[in-house]
Amino acid sequence: MDNLEVWMRGPIKGIPDLLQPVAHALLQVEEDSAKYTTQLSSEQLWARPCGNASIGFHLLHIRGVIDRMFTYAAGKSLSAEQFDYLQKEGIVDMELSVATLVGNLQLQIGRALAILSVTDPSTLTEERFLGRKQIPTTLIGLLFHAAEHAQRHVGQLLVTARCLK
């Protein structure tokens, strides 16, 4: 069963049925980001082959996007710390290791799953707002975007990792 993608392994215990796709995608992000980065050196983590974004950026950005989308999903605005994190996503920090970045992402995904587990499915179509411009969306739109955006960046991370091998 472990060679199957997360969504093929069945429902995630404790997650409402309508939120299973979000949970599956986030858990796939968790597995793939760990699997494809374990052998990377610090130099590879921050390398930008062909001008592509670094793997370090992708790991920081995925964590940040999940955090930001779930904050908006809760009907809140971003904090000063979240804005600071957003500004630092693109900055190379050789002190950050692959293990630290992947571990931080895993913690963020764990927090997201905990939120999904207590989300009332009857609220999924409730209006929410995105960013400073207060772009109207829905709770399910924000939760789904967190998952699909994270998946998109894992795909880019995988391409960059392959280029570095």
Solvent accessible surface area in square Angstrom, and as a share of the most:
residue,aa,sasa,rsa
1,M,144,0.64
2,D,125,0.65
3,N,140,0.72
4,L,60,0.30
5,E,88,0.39
6,V,5,0.03
7,W,153,0.54
8,M,95,0.43
9,R,68,0.25
10,G,26,0.25
11,P,115,0.73
12,I,41,0.21
13,K,196,0.83
14,G,54,0.52
15,I,15,0.07
16,P,27,0.17
17,D,122,0.63
18,L,118,0.59
19,L,0,0.00
20,Q,18,0.08
21,P,81,0.51
22,V,3,0.02
23,A,0,0.00
24,H,20,0.09
25,A,21,0.17
26,L,0,0.00
27,L,31,0.15
28,Q,27,0.12
29,V,0,0.00
30,E,39,0.18
31,E,69,0.31
32,D,26,0.14
33,S,0,0.00
34,A,25,0.20
35,K,133,0.57
36,Y,64,0.24
37,T,0,0.00
38,T,88,0.51
39,Q,154,0.68
40,L,18,0.09
41,S,47,0.30
42,S,44,0.28
43,E,119,0.54
44,Q,50,0.22
45,L,0,0.00
46,W,18,0.06
47,A,31,0.24
48,R,146,0.53
49,P,28,0.17
50,C,126,0.76
51,G,52,0.50
52,N,56,0.29
53,A,32,0.25
54,S,5,0.03
55,I,0,0.00
56,G,0,0.00
57,F,49,0.21
58,H,5,0.02
59,L,1,0.01
60,L,17,0.08
61,H,27,0.12
62,I,0,0.00
63,R,60,0.22
64,G,2,0.02
65,V,8,0.05
66,I,0,0.00
67,D,42,0.22
68,R,17,0.06
69,M,18,0.08
70,F,9,0.04
71,T,20,0.12
72,Y,20,0.07
73,A,5,0.04
74,A,64,0.50
75,G,58,0.56
76,K,134,0.57
77,S,87,0.56
78,L,19,0.10
79,S,46,0.30
80,A,80,0.62
81,E,129,0.58
82,Q,26,0.12
83,F,55,0.23
84,D,69,0.36
85,Y,50,0.19
86,L,63,0.31
87,Q,130,0.58
88,K,109,0.46
89,E,5,0.02
90,G,58,0.56
91,I,102,0.52
92,V,79,0.46
93,D,53,0.28
94,M,95,0.42
95,E,161,0.72
96,L,43,0.22
97,S,46,0.30
98,V,20,0.11
99,A,82,0.63
100,T,59,0.34
101,L,4,0.02
102,V,13,0.07
103,G,25,0.24
104,N,50,0.25
105,L,0,0.00
106,Q,67,0.30
107,L,111,0.55
108,Q,10,0.05
109,I,1,0.00
110,G,37,0.36
111,R,112,0.41
112,A,1,0.01
113,L,32,0.16
114,A,59,0.46
115,I,78,0.40
116,L,0,0.00
117,S,46,0.30
118,V,125,0.72
119,T,18,0.11
120,D,74,0.38
121,P,54,0.34
122,S,91,0.58
123,T,32,0.19
124,L,11,0.05
125,T,112,0.65
126,E,80,0.36
127,E,103,0.46
128,R,44,0.16
129,F,84,0.35
130,L,54,0.27
131,G,18,0.18
132,R,193,0.70
133,K,173,0.73
134,Q,94,0.42
135,I,85,0.43
136,P,87,0.55
137,T,39,0.23
138,T,44,0.26
139,L,10,0.05
140,I,55,0.28
141,G,28,0.27
142,L,4,0.02
143,L,1,0.01
144,F,111,0.46
145,H,61,0.27
146,A,0,0.00
147,A,1,0.01
148,E,52,0.23
149,H,27,0.12
150,A,0,0.00
151,Q,66,0.29
152,R,120,0.44
153,H,20,0.09
154,V,6,0.04
155,G,32,0.31
156,Q,83,0.37
157,L,0,0.00
158,L,29,0.15
159,V,79,0.45
160,T,2,0.01
161,A,3,0.02
162,R,156,0.57
163,C,69,0.41
164,L,38,0.19
165,K,163,0.69
